[in-house]
């Protein structure tokens, strides 16, 4: 029996100004095909009706366990995956007539307009080895976006590339080298320089530090923060490491099986979680203090299958607070405190433990 | 457990592992000393390429080619039980054994179990290198075309005198123990039918099915989500208590090591730079590298939104062209010119069970 989940209501934004990106009811279903005729027998609901927003100059962290749809959500924003449904509103500079910024729905843009939006939204990927073309020099890699967008002016472009490389901590003499000549951390810097080459407003970072060693991870996180201040960038920071996300994010959204379970200011979410899943996740994080004794909450069973999710609240089979209503009804994603959204029937009555 | 408090199980003495490649010699492990005691956990931390995994491979006499153990030895106190009159220890030098011989194969997987990180990208280059590596791979790699239960049963049968039926029972018992739901059915599953976390738990079941006296866990939870990671760490702790197993826990995750290890060794460029009890190390790290490493991780709960993370300047040096003196000196914030770039620091005692290799703590 397939229970059609109710539409999660889009969060009402406390201050309507200063919004750079607003996602409403975004869905991405991947079809499951079987047999000779590739008949569609079902869908993997990787992203299932999520809504969130990003203000100018802030970082929204998107966390969750593997397979929760956080990366798919990040990629669907710029239509690297064509979303199944939903709206993505973006305050575009290039598509406005006066340069002051105009809200456009990315889902409705023509291919030509989409091309120019991609100047304003760029991506940094997890794997710095496979996301760089091994046959291109650093100069070509960093300069490619400018060439694609017809902004290549020879000498001038070269100067821009050199400045970008210096800004991310590489040397101008690295210009003619190939990706394999660099360490993992340096490659990630090349990827960051490339993402910044068109002077974007929003950078979607998909697990940018997960493949790096701790000391390199710290350097990269510091660099991302400095760049954010210098260029007034906004980040959507997709990661599974809760400590890293807490460090870099202004606000955090926790995803579980394609849905956002909770979204709030980073400190608020970590200290006063309202969703049992957030509470359980926080209690599982190993803390680098041998004297710290945590009361770990054991989540029963495994993460739900996104092609065949449980009824009601997807988290109910693993939730220690689950009641009858949780099995029957999909909880609404609602604002319980200012700027603090949660999808849990029992959020008001529960008194959950943070860090 | 208390009577075993300082019974050594494996002693690594002045171990050197070198890779002779075209561009020169890489010292993967450079004069390491380490003792692993029965029933206790030693954590080995450090960044990639510091030699922590190679140490583990050396203990199992499984250094991939063209690597070679060039000096030092590894002593294993093997406990023999079936002589009728109690236990006695046999002393075996693991480095002297034939890597394809009978003895090492009994020890490997049977008495010293191992778990490696799931996506085994680190192993790809050695797939073609020789038969003993093949065995090593098969030991910690699930065969995709065989049922997980059979794979656990086979491992148990290879190292214990039990029948096929008993082995299947062991497999079910182990699956239940590592928290796989419905083990009676799961025993007949193929690896692809399990999730990543479950596969890793099966690997642990295989490693622990012969109740090894020591477990080498090389980044066992790195590829897993925190909730699964926490479960697996619990299982390891539980089994350690029930069979008095020693654990060598290799990781770069300082949070995991803080909750698992009793003693920690910090490695940098093939050398141990500091060793201490876990509480002491986190409270009072002496080596500038350890201090920097501890400060460079974002800590959960600490409000550090507007703080920068302390990062270690520069990069890990070129292994073909190591710095003179202390190998950490080009990145060290407390670098003393004329000393650190000239003199190789000695292993110095700075406190109860606390050792460090740094000239700040030496009279020079």
Boltz contact constraints between the chains, C-beta under 6 A:
constraints:
  - contact:
      token1: [A, 65]
      token2: [B, 225]
      max_distance: 6.0
  - contact:
      token1: [A, 66]
      token2: [B, 225]
      max_distance: 6.0
  - contact:
      token1: [A, 213]
      token2: [B, 47]
      max_distance: 6.0
  - contact:
      token1: [A, 213]
      token2: [B, 48]
      max_distance: 6.0
  - contact:
      token1: [A, 214]
      token2: [B, 252]
      max_distance: 6.0
  - contact:
      token1: [A, 214]
      token2: [B, 296]
      max_distance: 6.0
  - contact:
      token1: [A, 214]
      token2: [B, 297]
      max_distance: 6.0
  - contact:
      token1: [A, 215]
      token2: [B, 296]
      max_distance: 6.0
  - contact:
      token1: [A, 215]
      token2: [B, 311]
      max_distance: 6.0
  - contact:
      token1: [A, 215]
      token2: [B, 312]
      max_distance: 6.0
  - contact:
      token1: [A, 218]
      token2: [B, 296]
      max_distance: 6.0
  - contact:
      token1: [A, 218]
      token2: [B, 309]
      max_distance: 6.0
  - contact:
      token1: [A, 218]
      token2: [B, 311]
      max_distance: 6.0
  - contact:
      token1: [A, 219]
      token2: [B, 311]
      max_distance: 6.0
  - contact:
      token1: [A, 221]
      token2: [B, 309]
      max_distance: 6.0
  - contact:
      token1: [A, 222]
      token2: [B, 308]
      max_distance: 6.0
  - contact:
      token1: [A, 222]
      token2: [B, 309]
      max_distance: 6.0
  - contact:
      token1: [A, 243]
      token2: [B, 298]
      max_distance: 6.0
  - contact:
      token1: [A, 243]
      token2: [B, 300]
      max_distance: 6.0
  - contact:
      token1: [A, 244]
      token2: [B, 298]
      max_distance: 6.0
  - contact:
      token1: [A, 247]
      token2: [B, 298]
      max_distance: 6.0
  - contact:
      token1: [A, 284]
      token2: [B, 226]
      max_distance: 6.0
  - contact:
      token1: [A, 284]
      token2: [B, 227]
      max_distance: 6.0
  - contact:
      token1: [A, 284]
      token2: [B, 230]
      max_distance: 6.0
  - contact:
      token1: [A, 285]
      token2: [B, 226]
      max_distance: 6.0
  - contact:
      token1: [A, 285]
      token2: [B, 300]
      max_distance: 6.0
  - contact:
      token1: [A, 286]
      token2: [B, 255]
      max_distance: 6.0
  - contact:
      token1: [A, 286]
      token2: [B, 256]
      max_distance: 6.0
  - contact:
      token1: [A, 286]
      token2: [B, 259]
      max_distance: 6.0
  - contact:
      token1: [A, 287]
      token2: [B, 255]
      max_distance: 6.0
  - contact:
      token1: [A, 287]
      token2: [B, 300]
      max_distance: 6.0
  - contact:
      token1: [A, 288]
      token2: [B, 254]
      max_distance: 6.0
  - contact:
      token1: [A, 288]
      token2: [B, 255]
      max_distance: 6.0
  - contact:
      token1: [A, 288]
      token2: [B, 258]
      max_distance: 6.0
  - contact:
      token1: [A, 289]
      token2: [B, 258]
      max_distance: 6.0
  - contact:
      token1: [A, 290]
      token2: [B, 258]
      max_distance: 6.0
  - contact:
      token1: [A, 290]
      token2: [B, 278]
      max_distance: 6.0
  - contact:
      token1: [A, 290]
      token2: [B, 279]
      max_distance: 6.0
  - contact:
      token1: [A, 290]
      token2: [B, 282]
      max_distance: 6.0
  - contact:
      token1: [A, 296]
      token2: [B, 230]
      max_distance: 6.0
  - contact:
      token1: [A, 299]
      token2: [B, 227]
      max_distance: 6.0
  - contact:
      token1: [A, 302]
      token2: [B, 195]
      max_distance: 6.0
  - contact:
      token1: [A, 355]
      token2: [B, 300]
      max_distance: 6.0
  - contact:
      token1: [A, 355]
      token2: [B, 301]
      max_distance: 6.0
